[in-house]
Amino acid sequence: MPRTADLSSSLSKVLQTVGSHAVQVLLGTVTGVLIARILQPEGRGTYSVIATTTLTAIVLGHLSVEKAQIYLWTDQARHRSLLANGLVIGLLSGTATALIALTLMCVGAMSTTSPLLGLALLTVPFGVAATNLKGIALLRSQVNIINRGTVAAASIQCLPLLVLAATGHVTVTSVIVCWTMSVVLPFVLLIQALRPRPLLTDGRLACRQLAMGSRYHIGLVAFYLLMTFDTLLINALDSAATVGIYTVAVTTLSLACIPAEAITRVMLPRQAYGDIRQAEQITVRAFRLNLLLSAAFIGTLAAVSPVLIPLVYGRPFAGSVIPLLALAPGMIALSVIRLVEQHLIRLARPISMTVIAIGALTMNVLLNLVLIPRWGALGAALASSVAYILMALLEVAWFTRSARLPLRDLLPRLSEARSVLAPLTDSGLIARWRRRDA
């Protein structure tokens, strides 16, 4: 395929993904502001604890099958079976995880015994299966399917809350109900679009996926806990109100990571399929672009946060500004980790990835235990920044060593900024996008 056409296709998908995330962010911001202003920090913290606990169960339950999908995707004959397996394995493992979590909740071993957590945990099988199906959609370059699900999920969470806010009926219960619908809806849309056929399930291939995925799973769970466990620690060591302050800082910063995440998603098929050396070059170019965009967007957001957060969320959340500034460097590092890992999976060294993730998580937990009792949300932000940066440095060093590249090749250049703007100002390219979309 000609290079110009390839650039057009990739850039178009990136822009579409950024657009869908922009809609998600807009709706998510409205949702977050409603929850924050009506429920106040304590109510938002309660919601965050329940949502985080359920999402943790989803991560624990999917057994890193999507990692195995990336590794096995090079064999085209397996594609249909991988799709069917993703659905069946996801529903079965998700159901088992949900039952275990519900049992732990009933015996008082969870962070809360609220019936709302029980309701949220019912979504785990759908969330696990959706994770596997999203991975297949990305490998098939069908990012538009995921984009539609992203917008639909944000809509079904936000729009009912707007109606409830207008009638004065927003409660923690109504917020959790809307959130559970937003977890299930993407699964329904993925089933409709991908049309997996369970009869094509391959038992031997499924066993291989589970065996391979399990080798990555401890590391993936450690990485997820690295990003979320601080919320549960704040709830245990401080208060639900402090959780609300901290999650506003995290949510606000995550907005600036949208362009980098869009590039990461679009690059996955090109990283997972074809010659390993070509994949290395693709990863290098995407890394530089991600780093450039993340630094620019996160730096800008951090600069305006003292005015933006009190204006949007209200004065009770002004305390989110300092944690946001402390977390910003770590978020820049976090924006490149997943991109690098997508390539490292092809090196088939899951133990190394696991050791790095566990090391970063261990440092994060130890720092949180020391810093949260002293500084609350600020302590959690500092601990996370240190852990994210450590993990990024280790994985980047591994990548450059395996690719035999000097570290300076990963630094953004002035030409990178021009490369971002040039295609956008090419009227002929824009015209081709419009004709294709029409």
C-alpha positions in Angstrom: 0.0 0.0 0.0 1.4 3.5 -0.8 2.9 5.3 2.1 0.5 8.3 1.7 -2.5 6.0 1.8 -1.2 4.3 4.9 -0.6 7.7 6.6 -4.1 8.8 5.6 -5.7 5.6 7.1 -3.7 5.7 10.3 -4.2 9.4 10.9 -7.9 9.2 10.1 -8.3 6.5 12.7 -6.3 8.5 15.2 -8.5 11.5 14.6 -11.7 9.5 14.8 -10.5 7.9 18.1 -9.6 11.3 19.5 -13.0 12.6 18.5 -14.8 9.7 20.2 -12.7 10.2 23.3 -13.5 13.9 23.2 -17.2 13.1 23.3 -16.6 10.6 26.1 -14.6 13.3 28.0 -17.3 15.9 27.5 -20.0 13.5 28.7 -17.7 12.1 31.4 -16.9 15.6 32.7 -20.6 16.4 32.9 -21.2 13.1 34.8 -18.2 13.8 37.1 -19.3 17.4 37.8 -22.9 16.2 38.6 -21.6 13.5 41.0 -19.1 15.9 42.6 -21.5 18.8 43.1 -24.5 16.8 44.2 -22.9 14.0 46.2 -19.9 16.0 47.4 -16.4 14.5 48.1 -17.7 11.7 50.3 -20.4 10.5 47.9 -18.0 10.7 45.0 -15.5 8.7 47.0 -18.0 6.0 47.8 -18.9 5.7 44.1 -15.2 5.5 43.2 -14.5 2.7 45.7 -17.3 0.6 44.3 -16.4 1.2 40.6 -12.7 0.6 41.3 -13.4 -2.6 43.2 -15.6 -3.9 40.3 -13.0 -2.9 37.6 -10.4 -4.7 39.7 -12.5 -7.8 39.5 -12.7 -7.5 35.7 -9.0 -7.1 35.4 -8.4 -10.2 37.7 -10.9 -12.2 35.7 -9.8 -11.7 32.2 -6.6 -13.7 32.7 -4.7 -11.6 30.2 -6.2 -13.4 27.3 -5.9 -10.3 25.1 -2.1 -10.5 25.6 -2.1 -14.0 24.1 -4.3 -12.7 21.3 -1.6 -10.3 20.3 1.1 -13.0 20.3 -1.0 -15.5 18.3 -2.4 -13.0 15.8 0.4 -13.6 13.3 -1.3 -16.8 12.2 -4.3 -15.7 10.1 -5.9 -19.2 10.3 -6.5 -18.7 14.0 -8.4 -15.4 13.7 -11.9 -16.8 13.8 -11.2 -19.2 16.7 -9.5 -16.4 18.7 -12.7 -14.3 18.3 -14.9 -17.2 19.5 -12.5 -18.1 22.3 -12.4 -14.5 23.5 -16.2 -14.5 24.0 -16.5 -17.9 25.7 -13.4 -17.6 27.9 -14.4 -14.1 28.9 -17.9 -15.1 30.0 -16.8 -18.2 31.9 -13.9 -16.6 33.7 -15.8 -13.4 34.4 -18.7 -15.4 35.9 -16.3 -17.3 38.1 -14.6 -14.1 39.3 -17.9 -12.4 40.0 -19.0 -15.4 42.2 -15.8 -15.3 44.1 -16.0 -11.6 44.7 -19.7 -11.8 45.8 -18.7 -14.5 48.2 -15.9 -12.4 49.6 -18.3 -9.5 50.0 -20.8 -11.6 51.9 -18.2 -12.6 54.4 -17.0 -9.1 54.9 -13.7 -9.4 53.1 -14.3 -6.6 50.6 -13.8 -2.8 51.1 -17.5 -2.5 51.5 -20.5 -4.8 52.0 -23.0 -2.4 50.3 -25.6 -4.1 48.1 -24.5 -1.6 45.4 -21.2 -3.4 45.2 -23.1 -6.7 44.6 -25.0 -5.0 41.8 -21.8 -3.7 40.2 -20.2 -7.1 40.4 -22.9 -8.6 38.2 -21.3 -6.7 35.3 -18.0 -8.5 35.6 -18.6 -11.3 33.0 -19.6 -8.7 30.4 -16.7 -6.5 31.2 -14.2 -9.4 30.9 -15.7 -10.6 27.6 -15.7 -7.1 26.3 -12.0 -6.7 27.1 -11.2 -9.8 25.0 -13.5 -8.6 22.1 -12.0 -5.1 22.1 -8.6 -6.7 21.7 -9.7 -8.6 18.6 -11.4 -5.4 17.2 -8.1 -3.5 17.6 -6.1 -6.3 16.0 -8.5 -6.2 13.0 -8.1 -2.5 12.8 -11.8 -2.0 13.6 -11.2 0.8 16.0 -14.4 2.4 14.9 -16.4 -0.3 16.7 -14.6 0.5 20.0 -15.1 4.3 19.3 -18.9 3.7 19.0 -18.9 1.7 22.2 -17.0 4.4 24.0 -19.5 7.1 23.0 -22.5 4.9 23.8 -21.1 4.0 27.2 -20.5 7.6 28.2 -24.0 8.5 26.9 -25.9 5.9 28.8 -24.1 6.9 32.0 -24.5 10.7 31.6 -27.9 11.3 30.0 -30.0 9.5 32.7 -28.1 11.4 35.4 -28.9 14.7 33.7 -32.6 13.8 33.9 -32.3 12.7 37.5 -30.4 15.9 38.4 -33.2 17.9 36.8 -35.7 16.2 39.1 -33.5 16.1 42.2 -33.0 12.4 42.4 -29.3 11.8 42.0 -28.1 9.4 44.6 -25.2 7.0 45.0 -27.6 4.3 44.0 -28.6 6.0 40.8 -25.0 6.7 39.9 -24.0 3.1 40.3 -27.0 1.9 38.3 -26.0 4.2 35.4 -22.4 3.1 35.7 -23.3 -0.6 35.5 -25.3 0.0 32.3 -22.2 1.7 30.8 -20.1 -1.4 31.5 -22.6 -3.8 29.8 -23.5 -1.7 26.7 -20.1 -2.0 25.0 -20.3 -5.8 25.3 -23.6 -5.7 23.5 -22.3 -3.5 20.7 -19.2 -5.6 20.2 -21.3 -8.8 19.9 -23.5 -7.1 17.3 -20.5 -5.8 15.3 -18.0 -8.7 15.5 -20.6 -11.5 15.5 -18.5 -14.2 17.2 -19.6 -17.7 16.6 -19.2 -19.8 19.8 -19.3 -23.0 17.8 -15.9 -22.1 16.3 -14.3 -22.3 19.8 -11.0 -24.2 19.6 -10.4 -26.0 22.9 -6.7 -26.6 22.3 -6.2 -23.0 21.2 -8.1 -21.8 24.3 -5.8 -23.9 26.6 -2.8 -22.3 24.8 -4.3 -18.8 25.3 -4.9 -19.4 29.0 -1.5 -20.8 29.5 0.2 -18.0 27.7 -2.1 -15.3 29.2 -1.4 -16.6 32.7 2.3 -15.9 32.2 1.5 -12.3 31.6 -1.4 -12.0 34.0 0.4 -11.4 37.3 2.3 -8.5 35.7 -0.9 -7.1 34.2 -2.7 -7.3 37.5 0.2 -5.6 39.2 0.1 -2.8 36.6 -3.6 -2.3 37.1 -3.2 -2.2 40.8 -0.4 0.2 40.4 -2.9 2.6 38.7 -5.8 2.0 41.1 -4.8 0.5 44.4 -3.9 4.0 45.8 -7.7 4.8 45.7 -8.4 1.9 48.0 -5.4 2.7 50.2 -6.6 6.3 50.6 -10.1 5.1 51.6 -8.5 2.8 54.2 -5.8 5.2 55.5 -7.7 8.5 55.2 -11.3 9.0 54.1 -13.8 8.7 51.3 -13.7 12.5 50.9 -10.0 12.4 50.3 -10.7 9.7 47.7 -13.0 12.1 46.0 -10.3 14.8 46.0 -7.7 12.5 44.5 -9.9 10.9 41.8 -10.8 14.4 40.5 -7.0 15.0 40.0 -6.6 11.7 38.3 -9.6 12.1 36.1 -8.7 15.6 35.0 -5.1 14.5 34.0 -6.4 11.5 32.1 -8.1 13.9 29.7 -4.7 15.0 28.5 -3.7 11.4 27.7 -6.4 10.9 25.1 -4.3 11.7 22.0 -1.5 9.3 23.1 -4.0 6.6 23.9 -5.6 7.0 20.4 -2.2 6.5 18.8 -1.4 3.5 20.9 -4.7 1.8 19.9 -4.2 2.5 16.2 -0.6 1.3 16.1 -1.4 -2.1 17.7 -2.1 -4.0 14.5 1.1 -2.7 12.9 3.1 -3.7 16.0 1.6 -7.1 16.3 1.7 -8.2 12.7 4.7 -8.5 10.3 8.5 -8.2 10.6 9.8 -7.5 14.1 12.3 -4.9 12.9 9.6 -3.0 11.1 7.5 -3.1 14.3 10.4 -1.7 16.2 10.6 1.3 13.9 6.8 1.8 14.1 7.1 1.7 17.9 9.9 4.3 18.0 8.0 6.8 15.8 4.8 6.3 17.8 6.8 6.6 21.1 8.2 10.0 20.1 4.8 11.3 19.0 3.2 10.0 22.2 5.8 11.6 24.4 5.5 14.9 22.6 1.7 15.1 22.7 1.5 13.9 26.3 4.1 16.5 27.5 2.3 19.3 25.7 -1.3 18.4 26.7 -0.5 17.4 30.3 1.8 20.5 30.8 -1.0 22.8 29.5 -3.7 21.1 31.7 -1.4 21.4 34.8 -0.9 25.1 34.1 -4.6 25.9 34.0 -5.7 23.5 36.7 -5.7 26.1 39.6 -8.5 27.9 37.7 -10.1 25.0 35.9 -10.8 22.6 38.8 -12.5 25.0 41.2 -14.5 26.4 38.2 -15.7 23.1 37.0 -16.0 21.0 40.1 -16.5 23.6 42.7 -14.5 25.1 45.6 -14.7 21.9 47.7 -12.4 20.3 45.1 -9.7 23.0 45.1 -7.6 20.6 47.1 -7.2 18.5 43.9 -4.9 21.0 42.3 -1.7 20.2 44.2 -2.1 16.4 43.8 -2.7 17.0 40.1 0.6 18.9 39.8 2.5 16.1 41.6 0.9 13.4 39.5 1.6 15.1 36.1 5.2 13.9 35.5 4.1 10.3 36.3 1.2 10.6 33.8 3.5 11.6 31.0 5.5 8.4 31.8 2.3 6.3 32.0 1.3 7.5 28.5 4.1 5.6 26.8 4.1 2.4 28.9 1.3 0.6 27.1 2.7 1.4 23.7 6.1 -0.1 24.6 4.5 -3.1 26.2 2.5 -3.9 23.0 5.9 -4.4 21.3 7.6 -6.2 24.2 4.9 -8.9 24.2 6.4 -10.1 20.9 9.6 -10.8 22.6 7.8 -13.6 24.6 9.4 -12.7 28.0 6.5 -12.5 30.3 8.5 -13.0 33.5 10.5 -9.9 32.8 7.4 -7.8 32.3 5.9 -9.3 35.5 9.0 -8.5 37.6 9.0 -4.9 36.4 5.3 -4.4 37.1 5.5 -6.0 40.6 8.6 -3.9 41.4 6.7 -0.7 40.5 3.6 -1.8 42.4 5.7 -2.7 45.5 7.4 0.7 45.5 4.0 2.4 45.0 2.4 0.6 47.9 5.3 1.2 50.3 5.4 4.9 49.4 1.6 5.2 49.8 1.8 3.6 53.3 4.3 6.2 54.3 3.0 9.3 52.5 -0.8 9.0 52.6 -1.1 9.2 56.5 1.1 12.4 56.3 -0.1 14.2 53.2 -3.3 12.4 52.0 -4.1 12.8 48.3 -0.7 14.6 47.7 1.2 11.6 49.1 -0.7 9.2 46.9 0.1 11.4 43.8 3.8 11.6 44.6 3.9 7.8 45.2 2.2 7.1 41.9 4.5 9.5 39.9 7.6 7.8 41.3 6.3 4.3 40.4 5.1 5.3 36.9 8.4 6.9 36.1 10.4 3.9 37.4 8.3 1.4 35.3 8.6 3.5 32.2 12.4 3.8 32.5 12.8 0.1 33.0 10.6 -0.9 30.0 12.1 1.8 27.7 15.6 0.6 28.6 14.6 -3.0 27.8 13.1 -1.9 24.5 16.1 0.1 23.4 18.4 -2.8 24.3 16.4 -5.3 22.4 16.1 -3.0 19.4 19.8 -1.9 19.7 18.8 1.7 19.7 20.4 4.6 21.6 18.0 6.3 24.0 18.3 9.6 22.1 16.4 8.0 19.2 13.3 8.1 21.5 13.5 11.8 22.1 11.0 14.0 20.2 12.4 16.2 17.5 11.2 19.5 16.0 10.3 17.6 12.9 7.8 15.5 15.0 5.7 18.6 15.6 5.8 19.4 11.9 4.8 15.8 11.1 1.7 16.2 13.3 0.6 19.4 11.7 1.5 18.8 8.1 -1.1 16.1 7.3 -3.8 18.2 9.0 -3.1 21.1 6.7 -3.0 18.9 3.6 -6.3 19.9 1.9 -6.0 16.9 -0.5 -5.7 14.5 2.3 -8.6 16.0 4.2 -10.7 15.8 1.0 -9.9 12.1 0.7 -11.0 11.5 4.3 -14.3 13.3 3.6 -14.9 11.3 0.4 -14.2 8.1 2.2 -16.4 8.9 5.2 -19.2 10.0 2.9 
